[in-house]
């Protein structure tokens, strides 16, 4: 699951999807790649999620083949719904941690964990 620090990225992505052009091939490839990265989906995961073959996802990403507008619209909608669900979960997780006075993110491995003072 993504960390709460990714909230801004998810908000930007979901907002961009609402205004994305389904007729622009470059936009489609960017949406597919960015959505896969944000949702931590490799090509196998994306193909299963979108109910298409792995080679189809690969051809879409490489621009060798582009889906018709109806399929693009469906891909955008599915990625937006999934990203919105993840965003909602991250916000709830972040809010519940804040209420308990716990940090939202684990300490980074190069920084020591904070300890309470005496």
C-alpha positions as CSV (number, residue, x, y, z in Angstrom):
1,X,0.0,0.0,0.0
2,X,1.3,3.5,-0.8
3,X,2.5,5.7,2.0
4,X,0.5,8.8,3.1
5,X,3.3,10.9,1.6
6,X,1.9,9.9,-1.8
7,X,-1.4,11.6,-1.2
8,X,-0.4,14.7,-3.2
9,X,0.7,12.5,-6.2
10,X,-2.7,10.6,-6.1
11,X,-4.6,13.9,-5.9
12,X,-2.7,15.2,-8.9
13,X,-3.2,12.0,-10.9
14,X,-7.0,11.8,-10.2
15,X,-7.5,15.5,-11.0
16,X,-5.5,15.1,-14.3
17,X,-7.6,12.1,-15.3
18,X,-10.8,14.1,-15.1
19,X,-9.4,16.5,-17.7
20,X,-7.3,14.0,-19.8
21,X,-7.9,13.8,-23.5
22,X,-8.9,10.3,-24.5
23,X,-8.0,11.1,-28.1
24,X,-4.3,12.0,-27.5
25,X,-2.1,8.9,-27.8
26,X,0.7,10.4,-25.7
27,X,-1.7,11.3,-22.9
28,X,-3.0,7.7,-22.9
29,X,0.5,6.2,-22.6
30,X,1.4,8.7,-19.8
31,X,-1.8,7.9,-17.9
32,X,-1.3,4.1,-18.2
33,X,2.4,4.3,-17.1
34,X,1.8,6.8,-14.3
35,X,-1.3,5.0,-13.1
36,X,0.6,1.7,-13.0
37,X,3.5,3.3,-11.1
38,X,1.3,5.0,-8.6
39,X,-0.8,1.9,-8.0
40,X,2.3,-0.2,-7.9
41,X,1.1,-2.4,-10.7
42,X,3.5,-4.1,-13.1
43,X,2.3,-5.1,-16.7
44,X,1.0,-8.4,-15.4
45,X,-1.1,-6.6,-12.7
46,X,-2.3,-4.0,-15.2
47,X,-3.3,-6.6,-17.7
48,X,-5.3,-8.5,-15.1
49,X,-6.9,-5.4,-13.7
50,X,-7.9,-4.2,-17.2
51,X,-8.8,-7.6,-18.4
52,X,-6.5,-7.5,-21.4
53,X,-3.4,-9.5,-22.2
54,X,0.1,-8.6,-21.0
55,X,1.3,-8.0,-24.6
56,X,-1.6,-5.6,-25.1
57,X,-0.5,-3.5,-22.1
58,X,3.0,-3.6,-23.4
59,X,2.0,-2.5,-26.9
60,X,-0.2,0.3,-25.4
61,X,2.7,1.6,-23.3
62,X,5.2,1.4,-26.2
63,X,2.7,3.2,-28.5
64,X,2.7,0.3,-31.0
65,X,-1.0,-0.1,-30.7
66,X,-3.6,2.3,-29.3
67,X,-7.0,1.3,-28.1
68,X,-10.2,2.9,-29.4
69,X,-11.7,5.8,-27.6
70,X,-14.3,3.7,-25.8
71,X,-11.6,1.4,-24.4
72,X,-9.4,4.5,-23.4
73,X,-12.3,6.0,-21.6
74,X,-12.8,2.7,-19.7
75,X,-9.1,2.5,-18.8
76,X,-9.2,6.1,-17.5
77,X,-12.3,5.4,-15.5
78,X,-10.9,2.2,-14.0
79,X,-7.6,3.8,-13.1
80,X,-9.4,6.8,-11.6
81,X,-11.7,4.7,-9.5
82,X,-8.8,2.6,-8.2
83,X,-6.6,5.7,-7.5
84,X,-9.6,7.4,-5.8
85,X,-10.1,4.3,-3.6
86,X,-6.4,4.2,-2.7
87,X,-6.4,8.0,-1.9
88,X,-9.5,7.6,0.3
89,X,-7.7,4.8,2.2
90,X,-4.5,6.8,2.6
91,X,-6.4,9.8,3.9
92,X,-8.3,7.7,6.4
93,X,-5.1,6.0,7.5
94,X,-3.3,9.3,7.9
95,X,-6.2,10.8,9.8
96,X,-6.4,7.9,12.2
97,X,-2.7,8.0,12.9
98,X,-2.8,11.7,13.5
99,X,-5.7,11.3,16.0
100,X,-3.7,8.8,17.9
101,X,-0.6,11.1,17.9
102,X,1.4,8.6,15.8
103,X,3.6,9.5,12.9
104,X,2.0,9.0,9.5
105,X,5.2,7.6,8.0
106,X,7.7,5.2,9.4
107,X,11.1,6.8,10.1
108,X,13.5,6.7,7.2
109,X,16.3,4.1,7.4
110,X,19.0,6.8,7.4
111,X,17.5,8.8,10.3
112,X,17.2,7.5,13.8
113,X,13.7,7.1,15.2
114,X,12.7,9.9,17.6
115,X,12.5,9.0,21.3
116,X,10.5,10.6,24.0
117,X,12.3,13.1,26.2
118,X,12.7,12.6,30.0
